[in-house]
Amino acid sequence: MQHTDDLDLSNLTSAKGLTLPEEITGTLDLSGLTSAEELTLPEEIGGNLDLRGLTSAEGLTLPRKIGGALLLDGLTSAKGLTLPEEIGGDLWLIGLTSAKGLTLPEEIGGHLVLNGLTSAKGLTLPRKIGGILFLIGLTFAEELTLPRKISGSLYLNGLTSAKGLTLPEEIGGHLILSGLTSAKGLTLPRKIGGALVLSGLTSTEGLTLPKKIGGDLDLNGLKSAEELTLPEEIGGSLFLDGLSSAEGLTLPEEIGGILVLNGLTSTKGLTLPRKIGGHLDLRGQNPEHYVFGVYFFKQL
């Protein structure tokens, strides 16, 4: 039986005349193909399968098992797409604008990246996702059914309203909601193991935060602390960028990381925590401060 480790065929633009080994234990890179015509893939691939570049899934027969990641960046439709039963790593479906005809595996070992969907209509998510769930592009949450528990992180970039949004009860990693302009109708999980990022809120109206957040809390955009009740415990850092006044602001007694209050023009009404694990920034933009969606996940 022919077998090989990693195989880089990223320069190929056509699969015509291509005969692949029966077994690939590492990564197969076919990121230059735009069509699956005459492409016969092995039944199993031990590492990643990179098919970024395919514009159509018609004629595509994927391996039944992929040990690493499956990367599909360029498909605009799920027509003809039959995904493997088992994906050990990430699944990237970047470019799909609709979930019509999309059947996802029941389990994904790594991240699930759905970058481009404008609607959740017809979307059934896996029952288990080992890493981060990226839903980048959704403008409304109607018909979106999320798992009750996510062991990794949840990233929703694009929602401007929480109408119809039911978040999991528990999130083991980060919860990043980038784009919400209002917290009306927003019910946050009772437990968030990582960071909570709410980037875009200008008002605290309707915002009820968990009592405990394991990681950072980033409220980037609030102009006033009126009616803001912060968690009793914040394991990481607290970023309150945009507040011009500390009136009505009650900070937690302890913050595990740094405290950034960027924008205050006066310290009137400001009572600092008795314990701050990191440093205190009352000056300007902190170089350590980044929004996950702008920096860490920029490549997506």
Backbone as CSV, one residue per row, in Angstrom:
resi,resn,N_x,N_y,N_z,CA_x,CA_y,CA_z,C_x,C_y,C_z
1,MET,0.848,-1.198,0.000,0.000,0.000,0.000,0.881,1.244,0.000
2,GLN,0.586,2.154,-0.936,1.324,3.402,-0.964,0.896,4.313,0.178
3,HIS,1.860,4.941,0.835,1.512,5.895,1.870,2.576,6.980,1.925
4,THR,2.195,8.132,2.472,3.124,9.251,2.605,2.729,10.086,3.805
5,ASP,3.662,10.931,4.237,3.358,11.848,5.334,2.701,13.091,4.741
6,ASP,3.298,14.268,4.936,2.725,15.495,4.366,2.935,15.527,2.849
7,LEU,1.924,16.068,2.151,1.999,16.183,0.703,1.504,17.566,0.295
8,ASP,2.408,18.389,-0.196,2.075,19.757,-0.593,1.920,19.825,-2.107
9,LEU,0.660,19.949,-2.546,0.350,20.087,-3.975,-0.403,21.392,-4.208
10,SER,-0.011,22.415,-3.465,-0.745,23.679,-3.492,-0.600,24.430,-4.814
11,ASN,0.346,24.012,-5.650,0.534,24.699,-6.935,-0.369,24.161,-8.041
12,LEU,-1.006,23.019,-7.773,-1.883,22.433,-8.805,-3.142,23.266,-8.992
13,THR,-3.515,23.483,-10.244,-4.785,24.169,-10.543,-5.817,23.195,-11.091
14,SER,-5.385,21.969,-11.420,-6.284,20.940,-11.942,-5.872,19.584,-11.394
15,ALA,-6.863,18.701,-11.169,-6.587,17.347,-10.667,-6.455,16.340,-11.794
16,LYS,-6.509,16.807,-13.023,-6.420,15.924,-14.178,-5.087,15.177,-14.157
17,GLY,-5.169,13.846,-14.221,-3.967,13.013,-14.229,-3.339,12.809,-12.861
18,LEU,-4.007,13.287,-11.794,-3.454,13.179,-10.444,-3.861,11.860,-9.785
19,THR,-2.868,11.082,-9.358,-3.122,9.852,-8.604,-2.486,10.010,-7.229
20,LEU,-3.317,10.045,-6.216,-2.832,10.245,-4.845,-2.540,8.910,-4.169
21,PRO,-1.643,8.900,-3.156,-1.404,7.676,-2.387,-2.680,7.200,-1.699
22,GLU,-2.753,5.904,-1.433,-3.930,5.340,-0.771,-4.022,5.801,0.683
23,GLU,-2.871,6.127,1.255,-2.856,6.541,2.660,-1.959,7.764,2.823
24,ILE,-2.500,8.802,3.476,-1.715,9.991,3.797,-1.802,10.187,5.305
25,THR,-0.691,10.036,5.984,-0.703,10.113,7.447,-0.600,11.551,7.954
26,GLY,-0.134,12.444,7.094,0.001,13.836,7.490,-0.996,14.729,6.797
27,THR,-0.535,15.899,6.340,-1.392,16.916,5.728,-1.347,16.832,4.208
28,LEU,-2.516,17.013,3.589,-2.618,17.093,2.130,-3.071,18.501,1.769
29,ASP,-2.215,19.209,1.044,-2.508,20.594,0.664,-2.835,20.660,-0.823
30,LEU,-4.121,20.903,-1.107,-4.592,21.081,-2.486,-5.271,22.442,-2.604
31,SER,-4.661,23.441,-2.003,-5.310,24.740,-1.874,-5.382,25.542,-3.172
32,GLY,-4.799,25.016,-4.254,-4.842,25.731,-5.531,-5.957,25.282,-6.455
33,LEU,-6.598,24.139,-6.141,-7.667,23.629,-7.003,-8.915,24.508,-6.911
34,THR,-9.521,24.794,-8.057,-10.796,25.525,-8.066,-11.954,24.585,-8.372
35,SER,-11.640,23.378,-8.849,-12.666,22.393,-9.194,-12.251,21.028,-8.682
36,ALA,-13.257,20.192,-8.310,-12.993,18.833,-7.828,-13.061,17.811,-8.960
37,GLU,-13.176,18.276,-10.171,-13.271,17.381,-11.327,-12.049,16.468,-11.397
38,GLU,-12.307,15.157,-11.471,-11.278,14.113,-11.574,-10.426,13.977,-10.307
39,LEU,-10.903,14.557,-9.205,-10.162,14.453,-7.941,-10.646,13.240,-7.146
40,THR,-9.739,12.288,-6.876,-10.047,11.124,-6.036,-9.164,11.191,-4.801
41,LEU,-9.806,11.396,-3.648,-9.073,11.542,-2.394,-8.974,10.208,-1.662
42,PRO,-7.956,10.039,-0.803,-7.870,8.831,0.023,-9.066,8.735,0.977
43,GLU,-9.363,7.531,1.457,-10.480,7.355,2.390,-10.176,7.960,3.754
44,GLU,-8.895,7.986,4.107,-8.498,8.557,5.397,-7.279,9.461,5.210
45,ILE,-7.290,10.569,5.924,-6.136,11.463,5.956,-5.819,11.731,7.427
46,GLY,-4.598,11.471,7.822,-4.240,11.581,9.237,-4.128,13.004,9.739
47,GLY,-3.742,13.925,8.856,-3.585,15.317,9.258,-4.664,16.207,8.663
48,ASN,-4.249,17.371,8.157,-5.192,18.343,7.598,-5.445,18.084,6.114
49,LEU,-6.620,18.482,5.662,-6.938,18.507,4.237,-7.282,19.942,3.878
50,ASP,-6.437,20.546,3.057,-6.599,21.954,2.692,-7.145,22.051,1.277
51,LEU,-8.413,22.444,1.179,-9.062,22.624,-0.125,-9.539,24.060,-0.272
52,ARG,-8.808,24.980,0.323,-9.160,26.384,0.185,-8.924,26.803,-1.266
53,GLY,-9.959,27.265,-1.911,-9.851,27.614,-3.324,-10.967,27.002,-4.147
54,LEU,-11.506,25.860,-3.696,-12.630,25.254,-4.402,-13.825,26.202,-4.395
55,THR,-14.396,26.433,-5.563,-15.570,27.297,-5.664,-16.861,26.489,-5.757
56,SER,-16.732,25.179,-5.978,-17.901,24.301,-6.052,-17.555,22.948,-5.452
57,ALA,-18.541,22.330,-4.771,-18.338,20.997,-4.180,-18.874,19.901,-5.093
58,GLU,-19.373,20.260,-6.241,-19.922,19.253,-7.151,-18.808,18.325,-7.609
59,GLY,-19.069,17.011,-7.470,-18.082,16.004,-7.834,-17.053,15.729,-6.756
60,LEU,-17.203,16.380,-5.604,-16.233,16.220,-4.513,-16.647,15.092,-3.574
61,THR,-15.788,14.088,-3.441,-15.999,13.026,-2.463,-14.885,13.129,-1.427
62,LEU,-15.262,13.533,-0.233,-14.280,13.733,0.829,-13.977,12.423,1.554
63,PRO,-12.801,12.341,2.204,-12.494,11.143,2.999,-13.544,10.947,4.096
64,ARG,-13.737,9.691,4.511,-14.717,9.445,5.575,-14.153,9.871,6.930
65,LYS,-12.817,9.987,7.002,-12.192,10.377,8.263,-11.011,11.308,7.989
66,ILE,-11.004,12.432,8.702,-9.881,13.372,8.633,-9.391,13.595,10.054
67,GLY,-8.137,13.262,10.296,-7.595,13.360,11.652,-7.355,14.787,12.104
68,GLY,-7.067,15.668,11.160,-6.807,17.068,11.484,-7.942,17.962,11.038
69,ALA,-7.582,19.071,10.387,-8.566,20.070,9.980,-8.988,19.875,8.535
70,LEU,-10.220,20.277,8.235,-10.721,20.360,6.869,-10.975,21.828,6.572
71,LEU,-10.252,22.355,5.584,-10.329,23.780,5.275,-10.957,23.978,3.902
72,LEU,-12.138,24.592,3.903,-12.852,24.906,2.662,-13.156,26.399,2.674
73,ASP,-12.427,27.130,1.870,-12.558,28.581,1.827,-12.782,28.985,0.373
74,GLY,-14.037,29.307,0.046,-14.336,29.671,-1.337,-15.683,29.165,-1.810
75,LEU,-16.219,28.127,-1.118,-17.544,27.624,-1.485,-18.602,28.666,-1.154
76,THR,-19.485,28.943,-2.092,-20.595,29.861,-1.835,-21.901,29.096,-1.626
77,SER,-21.878,27.804,-1.934,-23.065,26.965,-1.779,-22.654,25.601,-1.253
78,ALA,-23.562,24.957,-0.481,-23.294,23.620,0.051,-23.779,22.528,-0.896
79,LYS,-24.241,22.915,-2.062,-24.738,21.947,-3.046,-23.636,20.948,-3.392
80,GLY,-23.949,19.657,-3.243,-22.993,18.603,-3.559,-21.978,18.325,-2.477
81,LEU,-22.099,19.016,-1.342,-21.118,18.863,-0.266,-21.576,17.814,0.749
82,THR,-20.827,16.731,0.853,-21.058,15.708,1.882,-19.809,15.666,2.755
83,LEU,-19.964,16.081,3.985,-18.815,16.182,4.888,-18.499,14.834,5.533
84,PRO,-17.246,14.642,5.962,-16.870,13.389,6.626,-17.657,13.169,7.918
85,GLU,-17.761,11.908,8.305,-18.435,11.567,9.558,-17.614,12.028,10.754
86,GLU,-16.294,12.073,10.565,-15.417,12.398,11.689,-14.333,13.381,11.263
87,ILE,-14.249,14.488,11.985,-13.193,15.474,11.749,-12.517,15.724,13.090
88,GLY,-11.246,15.366,13.177,-10.535,15.466,14.454,-10.121,16.879,14.807
89,GLY,-9.923,17.729,13.799,-9.480,19.099,14.029,-10.561,20.108,13.688
90,ASP,-10.142,21.202,13.067,-11.071,22.283,12.725,-11.863,21.958,11.460
91,LEU,-13.012,22.594,11.351,-13.766,22.614,10.095,-13.989,24.069,9.725
92,TRP,-13.405,24.481,8.597,-13.567,25.845,8.111,-14.462,25.821,6.882
93,LEU,-15.584,26.509,6.965,-16.473,26.699,5.815,-16.630,28.201,5.631
94,ILE,-15.672,28.768,4.945,-15.627,30.218,4.798,-16.133,30.608,3.416
95,GLY,-17.211,31.383,3.391,-17.752,31.830,2.113,-19.212,31.471,1.920
96,LEU,-19.686,30.423,2.629,-21.100,30.045,2.508,-21.984,31.196,2.992
97,THR,-22.951,31.581,2.192,-23.882,32.625,2.604,-25.193,32.031,3.112
98,SER,-25.405,30.746,2.829,-26.631,30.070,3.258,-26.293,28.675,3.756
99,ALA,-27.080,28.190,4.746,-26.888,26.836,5.283,-27.756,25.817,4.556
100,LYS,-28.430,26.237,3.512,-29.303,25.340,2.748,-28.493,24.157,2.226
101,GLY,-28.958,22.935,2.562,-28.294,21.723,2.095,-27.051,21.345,2.877
102,LEU,-26.763,22.073,3.953,-25.552,21.818,4.740,-25.843,20.861,5.889
103,THR,-25.155,19.718,5.906,-25.248,18.765,7.019,-23.873,18.658,7.657
104,LEU,-23.775,19.134,8.887,-22.495,19.137,9.588,-22.291,17.821,10.350
105,PRO,-21.046,17.422,10.597,-20.787,16.234,11.420,-21.364,16.422,12.826
106,GLU,-21.647,15.314,13.500,-22.167,15.402,14.863,-21.108,15.883,15.843
107,GLU,-19.850,15.564,15.528,-18.757,15.973,16.416,-17.611,16.563,15.598
108,ILE,-17.061,17.645,16.110,-15.876,18.260,15.511,-14.864,18.458,16.630
109,GLY,-13.664,17.940,16.432,-12.673,17.977,17.501,-12.093,19.349,17.774
110,GLY,-12.037,20.199,16.754,-11.447,21.527,16.910,-12.468,22.637,16.763
111,HIS,-12.083,23.689,16.042,-12.948,24.844,15.844,-13.918,24.610,14.679
112,LEU,-15.075,25.243,14.759,-16.003,25.293,13.633,-16.111,26.746,13.199
113,VAL,-15.671,27.016,11.973,-15.646,28.378,11.456,-16.662,28.496,10.329
114,LEU,-17.739,29.229,10.594,-18.759,29.501,9.581,-18.742,31.006,9.332
115,ASN,-17.872,31.396,8.459,-17.639,32.808,8.198,-18.304,33.194,6.877
116,GLY,-19.397,33.948,6.969,-20.081,34.372,5.756,-21.581,34.170,5.803
117,LEU,-22.051,33.253,6.668,-23.500,33.019,6.768,-24.207,34.305,7.184
118,THR,-25.216,34.691,6.442,-26.006,35.868,6.807,-27.292,35.473,7.523
119,SER,-27.633,34.188,7.444,-28.843,33.682,8.103,-28.565,32.300,8.660
120,ALA,-29.210,31.970,9.796,-29.055,30.650,10.409,-30.157,29.695,9.961
121,LYS,-30.967,30.105,9.021,-32.069,29.271,8.539,-31.520,27.957,7.994
122,GLY,-32.043,26.843,8.532,-31.614,25.528,8.080,-30.313,25.039,8.684
123,LEU,-29.759,25.796,9.630,-28.470,25.428,10.233,-28.667,24.540,11.454
124,THR,-28.119,23.325,11.411,-28.105,22.431,12.570,-26.652,22.232,12.968
125,LEU,-26.306,22.724,14.134,-24.921,22.664,14.595,-24.590,21.290,15.186
126,PRO,-23.309,20.911,15.196,-22.912,19.644,15.821,-23.282,19.637,17.298
127,ARG,-23.492,18.438,17.842,-23.814,18.350,19.267,-22.574,18.571,20.125
128,LYS,-21.389,18.393,19.519,-20.158,18.591,20.275,-19.122,19.298,19.406
129,ILE,-18.601,20.401,19.932,-17.541,21.156,19.263,-16.398,21.303,20.258
130,GLY,-15.237,20.783,19.909,-14.123,20.772,20.846,-13.455,22.122,21.034
131,GLY,-13.534,22.970,20.030,-12.864,24.266,20.098,-13.843,25.428,20.090
132,ILE,-13.555,26.397,19.247,-14.335,27.633,19.177,-15.382,27.540,18.073
133,LEU,-16.558,28.085,18.337,-17.589,28.203,17.317,-17.607,29.646,16.828
134,PHE,-17.216,29.822,15.566,-17.215,31.148,14.948,-18.439,31.281,14.043
135,LEU,-19.280,32.245,14.332,-20.397,32.580,13.446,-20.212,34.044,13.077
136,ILE,-19.513,34.256,11.998,-19.123,35.603,11.604,-19.931,36.022,10.378
137,GLY,-20.774,37.022,10.552,-21.558,37.500,9.429,-23.060,37.506,9.683
138,LEU,-23.516,36.715,10.676,-24.948,36.703,10.992,-25.391,38.086,11.438
139,THR,-26.460,38.576,10.846,-26.969,39.888,11.227,-28.167,39.772,12.163
140,PHE,-28.775,38.599,12.218,-29.845,38.373,13.196,-29.804,36.919,13.641
141,ALA,-30.317,36.659,14.867,-30.169,35.342,15.493,-31.411,34.464,15.341
142,GLU,-32.422,34.954,14.663,-33.636,34.154,14.509,-33.304,32.848,13.789
143,GLU,-33.860,31.759,14.323,-33.659,30.399,13.814,-32.274,29.837,14.147
144,LEU,-31.524,30.540,14.993,-30.230,30.025,15.435,-30.411,29.236,16.730
145,THR,-30.097,27.942,16.687,-30.179,27.091,17.878,-28.768,26.683,18.272
146,LEU,-28.323,27.198,19.409,-26.986,26.900,19.899,-27.022,25.743,20.902
147,PRO,-25.921,25.012,21.067,-25.880,23.945,22.083,-26.081,24.525,23.482
148,ARG,-26.601,23.719,24.405,-26.801,24.182,25.785,-25.465,24.439,26.479
149,LYS,-24.457,23.699,26.030,-23.140,23.840,26.645,-22.073,23.814,25.552
150,ILE,-21.168,24.771,25.609,-20.052,24.808,24.674,-18.770,24.732,25.498
151,SER,-17.970,23.705,25.231,-16.751,23.517,26.024,-15.666,24.509,25.628
152,GLY,-15.716,24.981,24.385,-14.743,25.966,23.927,-15.301,27.372,24.022
153,SER,-15.065,28.156,22.981,-15.498,29.552,22.957,-16.566,29.769,21.885
154,LEU,-17.298,30.861,22.043,-18.326,31.241,21.072,-18.048,32.656,20.604
155,TYR,-17.966,32.805,19.294,-17.650,34.093,18.694,-18.764,34.471,17.721
156,LEU,-19.511,35.535,18.053,-20.598,36.027,17.198,-20.264,37.455,16.784
157,ASN,-19.874,37.603,15.551,-19.490,38.920,15.047,-20.439,39.323,13.926
158,GLY,-21.246,40.343,14.167,-22.163,40.805,13.142,-23.554,41.090,13.667
159,LEU,-23.950,40.384,14.760,-25.269,40.617,15.329,-25.359,42.039,15.878
160,THR,-26.390,42.750,15.492,-26.607,44.086,16.039,-27.701,44.072,17.096
161,SER,-28.450,42.972,17.138,-29.542,42.848,18.097,-29.532,41.461,18.714
162,ALA,-29.970,41.364,19.984,-30.045,40.075,20.679,-31.411,39.421,20.503
163,LYS,-32.254,40.010,19.706,-33.596,39.455,19.481,-33.483,38.034,18.921
164,GLY,-34.152,37.099,19.595,-34.139,35.711,19.144,-32.893,34.936,19.507
165,LEU,-31.969,35.562,20.261,-30.710,34.903,20.608,-30.818,34.191,21.954
166,THR,-30.645,32.871,21.937,-30.589,32.085,23.170,-29.185,31.509,23.285
167,LEU,-28.433,32.036,24.220,-27.054,31.600,24.408,-26.992,30.334,25.263
168,PRO,-25.901,29.574,25.161,-25.738,28.390,26.020,-25.761,28.782,27.495
169,GLU,-26.118,27.825,28.340,-26.113,28.066,29.785,-24.685,28.159,30.318
170,GLU,-23.793,27.404,29.670,-22.394,27.406,30.098,-21.483,27.489,28.875
171,ILE,-20.456,28.305,28.994,-19.420,28.384,27.963,-18.073,28.211,28.656
172,GLY,-17.336,27.188,28.249,-16.070,26.887,28.916,-14.969,27.878,28.592
173,GLY,-15.026,28.466,27.405,-14.008,29.417,26.984,-14.528,30.835,26.964
174,HIS,-14.237,31.552,25.876,-14.615,32.951,25.747,-15.991,33.107,25.089
175,LEU,-16.655,34.198,25.415,-17.857,34.622,24.702,-17.585,36.007,24.139
176,ILE,-17.550,36.090,22.816,-17.258,37.359,22.157,-18.459,37.766,21.327
177,LEU,-19.104,38.853,21.719,-20.252,39.401,20.990,-19.826,40.770,20.470
178,SER,-19.379,40.782,19.245,-18.846,42.000,18.656,-19.860,42.562,17.663
179,GLY,-20.413,43.737,17.987,-21.362,44.356,17.070,-22.685,44.728,17.702
180,LEU,-23.033,44.083,18.834,-24.297,44.401,19.500,-24.311,45.871,19.921
181,THR,-25.357,46.571,19.520,-25.490,47.971,19.917,-26.441,48.123,21.101
182,SER,-27.193,47.058,21.394,-28.131,47.087,22.509,-28.143,45.741,23.211
183,ALA,-28.322,45.750,24.547,-28.385,44.513,25.327,-29.824,44.088,25.585
184,LYS,-30.775,44.786,25.002,-32.180,44.430,25.216,-32.431,43.009,24.730
185,GLY,-33.018,42.191,25.609,-33.315,40.806,25.254,-32.131,39.870,25.378
186,LEU,-30.991,40.373,25.872,-29.778,39.553,25.981,-29.726,38.856,27.335
187,THR,-29.707,37.524,27.311,-29.515,36.730,28.525,-28.183,36.013,28.396
188,LEU,-27.242,36.416,29.219,-25.903,35.838,29.152,-25.847,34.500,29.893
189,PRO,-24.885,33.630,29.544,-24.730,32.366,30.266,-24.471,32.613,31.748
190,ARG,-24.886,31.653,32.572,-24.650,31.811,34.010,-23.182,31.559,34.349
191,LYS,-22.478,30.873,33.437,-21.072,30.574,33.695,-20.261,30.777,32.418
192,ILE,-19.214,31.592,32.523,-18.296,31.819,31.408,-16.883,31.575,31.938
193,GLY,-16.231,30.548,31.411,-14.911,30.173,31.924,-13.802,31.098,31.476
194,GLY,-13.965,31.704,30.310,-12.935,32.582,29.764,-13.355,34.037,29.805
195,ALA,-13.088,34.735,28.721,-13.370,36.166,28.648,-14.778,36.437,28.137
196,LEU,-15.319,37.574,28.538,-16.569,38.085,27.978,-16.261,39.417,27.316
197,VAL,-16.482,39.471,26.004,-16.221,40.694,25.244,-17.540,41.181,24.645
198,LEU,-17.946,42.380,25.050,-19.134,43.023,24.489,-18.661,44.329,23.862
199,SER,-18.395,44.248,22.583,-17.824,45.379,21.881,-18.899,46.035,21.012
200,GLY,-19.274,47.261,21.364,-20.284,47.959,20.568,-21.403,48.544,21.395
201,LEU,-21.622,48.005,22.611,-22.682,48.528,23.474,-22.363,49.960,23.894
202,THR,-23.333,50.828,23.752,-23.153,52.215,24.209,-23.932,52.475,25.489
203,SER,-24.817,51.529,25.842,-25.648,51.684,27.029,-25.732,50.359,27.775
204,THR,-25.939,50.427,29.098,-26.071,49.214,29.915,-27.530,48.782,30.059
205,GLU,-28.428,49.490,29.417,-29.849,49.157,29.543,-30.082,47.710,29.114
206,GLY,-30.685,46.926,30.016,-30.981,45.531,29.723,-29.830,44.583,29.931
207,LEU,-28.684,45.077,30.402,-27.494,44.244,30.554,-27.389,43.680,31.965
208,THR,-27.437,42.352,32.084,-27.228,41.664,33.361,-26.023,40.749,33.200
209,LEU,-24.960,41.073,33.884,-23.723,40.312,33.760,-23.695,39.140,34.745
210,PRO,-22.948,38.068,34.419,-22.802,36.957,35.379,-22.114,37.436,36.661
211,LYS,-22.329,36.711,37.756,-21.691,37.076,39.022,-20.188,36.790,38.998
212,LYS,-19.796,35.845,38.146,-18.396,35.459,38.087,-17.979,35.227,36.641
213,ILE,-16.842,35.808,36.275,-16.265,35.594,34.949,-14.832,35.114,35.153
214,GLY,-14.513,33.975,34.561,-13.200,33.375,34.777,-12.055,34.123,34.119
215,GLY,-12.325,34.787,33.004,-11.280,35.505,32.277,-11.489,37.001,32.312
216,ASP,-11.202,37.645,31.171,-11.335,39.093,31.070,-12.796,39.509,30.868
217,LEU,-13.082,40.746,31.243,-14.348,41.382,30.894,-14.018,42.648,30.114
218,ASP,-14.491,42.702,28.877,-14.224,43.838,28.005,-15.551,44.472,27.603
219,LEU,-15.810,45.657,28.151,-16.999,46.435,27.781,-16.500,47.667,27.030
220,ASN,-16.326,47.479,25.764,-15.688,48.491,24.931,-16.751,49.319,24.210
221,GLY,-16.952,50.575,24.657,-17.925,51.429,23.984,-18.903,52.118,24.915
222,LEU,-19.025,51.613,26.159,-19.953,52.231,27.110,-19.545,53.668,27.410
223,LYS,-20.525,54.558,27.396,-20.258,55.969,27.682,-20.551,56.316,29.140
224,SER,-21.419,55.493,29.768,-21.843,55.787,31.136,-21.923,54.499,31.946
225,ALA,-21.679,54.609,33.252,-21.781,53.456,34.153,-23.144,53.377,34.820
226,GLU,-24.050,54.228,34.401,-25.392,54.237,34.976,-26.045,52.879,34.789
227,GLU,-26.523,52.301,35.883,-27.188,50.995,35.906,-26.254,49.833,35.568
228,LEU,-24.938,50.063,35.630,-23.981,48.988,35.358,-23.640,48.250,36.648
229,THR,-23.969,46.961,36.681,-23.603,46.111,37.819,-22.566,45.109,37.336
230,LEU,-21.350,45.278,37.801,-20.258,44.410,37.378,-20.252,43.106,38.179
231,PRO,-19.609,42.052,37.651,-19.505,40.793,38.407,-18.770,40.999,39.729
232,GLU,-19.064,40.130,40.682,-18.378,40.180,41.974,-16.931,39.711,41.838
233,GLU,-16.711,38.803,40.872,-15.366,38.271,40.650,-15.021,38.318,39.168
234,ILE,-13.831,38.819,38.882,-13.302,38.804,37.521,-11.916,38.194,37.589
235,GLY,-11.761,37.012,36.987,-10.502,36.288,37.086,-9.373,36.916,36.291
236,GLY,-9.734,37.608,35.204,-8.734,38.222,34.351,-8.715,39.729,34.496
237,SER,-8.651,40.409,33.369,-8.568,41.868,33.347,-9.943,42.487,33.095
238,LEU,-10.052,43.768,33.453,-11.295,44.509,33.225,-10.972,45.714,32.344
239,PHE,-11.619,45.759,31.179,-11.443,46.859,30.240,-12.745,47.653,30.152
240,LEU,-12.703,48.894,30.542,-13.854,49.789,30.412,-13.402,50.992,29.576
241,ASP,-13.274,50.765,28.299,-12.800,51.803,27.389,-13.974,52.644,26.905
242,GLY,-13.910,53.938,27.165,-14.954,54.816,26.649,-15.674,55.593,27.720
243,LEU,-15.643,55.105,28.978,-16.308,55.813,30.069,-15.667,57.185,30.269
244,SER,-16.483,58.211,30.280,-15.944,59.554,30.511,-16.110,59.973,31.970
245,SER,-16.970,59.221,32.705,-17.212,59.536,34.107,-17.297,58.250,34.920
246,ALA,-16.831,58.309,36.178,-16.894,57.146,37.069,-18.117,57.195,37.973
247,GLU,-18.951,58.190,37.791,-20.138,58.308,38.643,-21.058,57.107,38.415
248,GLY,-21.442,56.474,39.532,-22.294,55.292,39.463,-21.529,54.006,39.225
249,LEU,-20.195,54.093,39.136,-19.374,52.914,38.860,-18.929,52.250,40.153
250,THR,-19.323,50.975,40.322,-18.863,50.181,41.469,-18.011,49.045,40.934
251,LEU,-16.735,49.102,41.210,-15.806,48.090,40.713,-15.749,46.888,41.660
252,PRO,-15.400,45.701,41.137,-15.229,44.539,42.029,-14.118,44.795,43.038
253,GLU,-14.163,44.101,44.160,-13.126,44.264,45.186,-11.787,43.724,44.713
254,GLU,-11.848,42.682,43.872,-10.611,42.088,43.366,-10.716,41.858,41.855
255,ILE,-9.631,42.173,41.163,-9.531,41.904,39.731,-8.234,41.142,39.518
256,GLY,-8.331,39.996,38.861,-7.166,39.126,38.716,-6.083,39.674,37.806
257,GLY,-6.478,40.465,36.815,-5.511,40.986,35.855,-5.342,42.484,35.962
258,ILE,-5.314,43.158,34.805,-5.130,44.605,34.788,-6.479,45.312,34.752
259,LEU,-6.474,46.561,35.132,-7.676,47.391,35.087,-7.398,48.577,34.157
260,VAL,-8.199,48.668,33.094,-8.052,49.750,32.123,-9.301,50.612,32.137
261,LEU,-9.132,51.862,32.526,-10.213,52.844,32.486,-9.751,53.957,31.542
262,ASN,-9.982,53.738,30.299,-9.457,54.630,29.276,-10.552,55.583,28.807
263,GLY,-10.413,56.860,29.118,-11.405,57.836,28.675,-11.900,58.730,29.785
264,LEU,-11.633,58.340,31.053,-12.077,59.156,32.184,-11.432,60.543,32.127
265,THR,-12.249,61.561,32.280,-11.726,62.931,32.328,-11.585,63.423,33.764
266,SER,-12.185,62.642,34.715,-12.121,63.000,36.123,-12.167,61.735,36.964
267,THR,-11.561,61.761,38.132,-11.614,60.609,39.043,-12.731,60.754,40.076
268,LYS,-13.565,61.764,39.903,-14.678,61.972,40.821,-15.566,60.726,40.852
269,GLY,-15.832,60.223,42.066,-16.687,59.047,42.219,-15.987,57.728,41.981
270,LEU,-14.661,57.779,41.767,-13.921,56.554,41.461,-13.347,55.918,42.730
271,THR,-13.815,54.690,43.022,-13.252,53.900,44.120,-12.628,52.660,43.513
272,LEU,-11.317,52.551,43.655,-10.593,51.448,43.036,-10.684,50.173,43.869
273,PRO,-10.507,48.995,43.229,-10.522,47.730,43.971,-9.402,47.698,45.011
274,ARG,-9.582,46.875,46.032,-8.530,46.776,47.053,-7.383,45.907,46.546
275,LYS,-7.655,45.099,45.479,-6.599,44.246,44.944,-6.714,44.184,43.421
276,ILE,-5.613,44.489,42.737,-5.532,44.378,41.282,-4.324,43.509,40.967
277,GLY,-4.552,42.402,40.275,-3.469,41.453,39.998,-2.425,41.990,39.037
278,GLY,-2.846,42.838,38.106,-1.920,43.409,37.137,-1.711,44.882,37.399
279,HIS,-1.537,45.664,36.323,-1.324,47.080,36.532,-2.609,47.867,36.293
280,LEU,-2.571,49.127,36.619,-3.724,50.018,36.495,-3.419,51.044,35.403
281,ASP,-4.311,51.153,34.430,-4.117,52.107,33.337,-5.229,53.147,33.368
282,LEU,-4.865,54.354,33.744,-5.807,55.483,33.731,-5.332,56.541,32.732
283,ARG,-4.533,56.095,31.764,-3.934,57.061,30.833,-4.624,57.016,29.471
284,GLY,-4.154,56.086,28.644,-4.677,56.013,27.291,-4.801,54.571,26.879
285,GLN,-4.860,54.334,25.605,-5.038,52.976,25.099,-3.913,52.077,25.574
286,ASN,-4.296,50.957,26.183,-3.304,50.028,26.716,-2.795,49.121,25.609
287,PRO,-1.489,48.991,25.435,-0.982,48.141,24.360,-1.348,46.671,24.519
288,GLU,-1.672,46.255,25.776,-2.054,44.858,25.973,-3.532,44.630,25.681
289,HIS,-4.255,45.737,25.476,-5.694,45.605,25.278,-5.991,45.340,23.807
290,TYR,-6.636,44.238,23.548,-7.055,43.952,22.194,-8.422,43.298,22.256
291,VAL,-9.197,43.502,21.226,-10.474,42.806,21.092,-10.194,41.547,20.282
292,PHE,-10.679,40.417,20.762,-10.348,39.140,20.141,-10.625,39.135,18.646
293,GLY,-11.768,39.671,18.245,-12.152,39.629,16.841,-11.299,40.505,15.951
294,VAL,-10.651,41.504,16.524,-9.841,42.420,15.729,-8.411,41.919,15.602
295,TYR,-7.928,41.238,16.640,-6.522,40.867,16.667,-6.308,39.355,16.487
296,PHE,-6.703,38.606,17.487,-6.364,37.187,17.505,-6.992,36.421,16.340
297,PHE,-8.229,36.759,16.011,-8.921,36.023,14.962,-8.986,36.815,13.659
298,LYS,-8.117,37.769,13.512,-8.108,38.633,12.329,-7.990,37.809,11.047
299,GLN,-7.218,36.716,11.117,-6.969,35.934,9.921,-8.232,35.253,9.410
300,LEU,-9.266,35.118,10.253,-10.483,34.464,9.817,-11.409,35.410,9.096
